[in-house]
């Protein structure tokens, strides 16, 4: 899974709860964007955006997802 790999590579100190929130936001965002293939390069862009937003202090996975979609230039449904 892309987001797990990125979290490990960036060596960001996160609690298990924080990781769970980011993974949930990531999965929600991929579903909203109808991205099913984890090998699609856009999934890494999505993961990076979710992590970036999560680092701003937003804690609600749904809110992180909505902000990520907006930042990626998509319309939230």
C-alpha positions in Angstrom: 0.0 0.0 0.0 1.4 3.3 -1.0 0.6 5.4 2.1 2.3 2.8 4.4 5.5 2.9 2.3 5.5 6.7 2.2 5.0 6.9 6.0 8.0 4.6 6.5 10.2 6.5 4.0 9.4 9.8 5.5 10.1 8.5 9.0 7.3 10.7 10.5 6.7 10.0 14.2 3.0 9.0 14.3 0.9 7.1 16.8 -1.0 4.0 15.6 -4.2 6.2 15.8 -2.7 8.8 13.5 -1.6 6.1 11.1 -5.1 4.7 11.2 -6.7 8.1 10.5 -4.4 8.7 7.5 -5.0 5.2 6.0 -8.7 5.7 6.4 -8.5 9.1 4.7 -6.3 7.7 1.9 -8.8 4.8 1.3 -11.7 7.1 1.4 -10.0 9.5 -1.1 -9.2 6.7 -3.5 -12.7 5.4 -3.4 -14.1 8.9 -4.0 -11.8 9.3 -7.0 -12.7 5.8 -8.2 -9.0 4.7 -8.1 -8.9 1.0 -7.7 -5.4 0.1 -8.9 -2.7 0.7 -6.3 -0.1 0.6 -9.1 -1.6 3.7 -10.6 0.9 6.5 -10.1 -1.8 9.0 -9.0 -2.2 6.9 -5.8 1.2 8.1 -4.6 0.2 11.7 -5.3 -3.0 11.1 -3.3 -1.0 9.5 -0.4 1.4 12.5 -0.3 -1.5 14.9 -0.2 -3.3 13.0 2.6 -0.1 12.9 4.6 0.5 16.6 4.0 -3.0 17.5 5.2 -2.8 15.2 8.1 0.3 17.0 9.3 -1.6 20.3 9.5 -3.5 19.1 12.5 -6.7 18.0 10.8 -7.7 14.8 12.6 -11.0 13.7 11.0 -10.3 11.2 8.1 -13.4 12.4 6.2 -12.3 16.0 6.4 -8.7 15.0 5.4 -10.2 13.2 2.4 -12.3 16.2 1.3 -9.4 18.6 1.6 -7.2 16.2 -0.4 -9.8 16.0 -3.1 -10.1 19.7 -3.3 -6.4 20.2 -3.3 -6.1 17.7 -6.1 -8.6 19.8 -8.1 -11.5 17.4 -7.9 -15.1 18.1 -6.9 -16.2 16.5 -3.6 -19.4 14.5 -4.2 
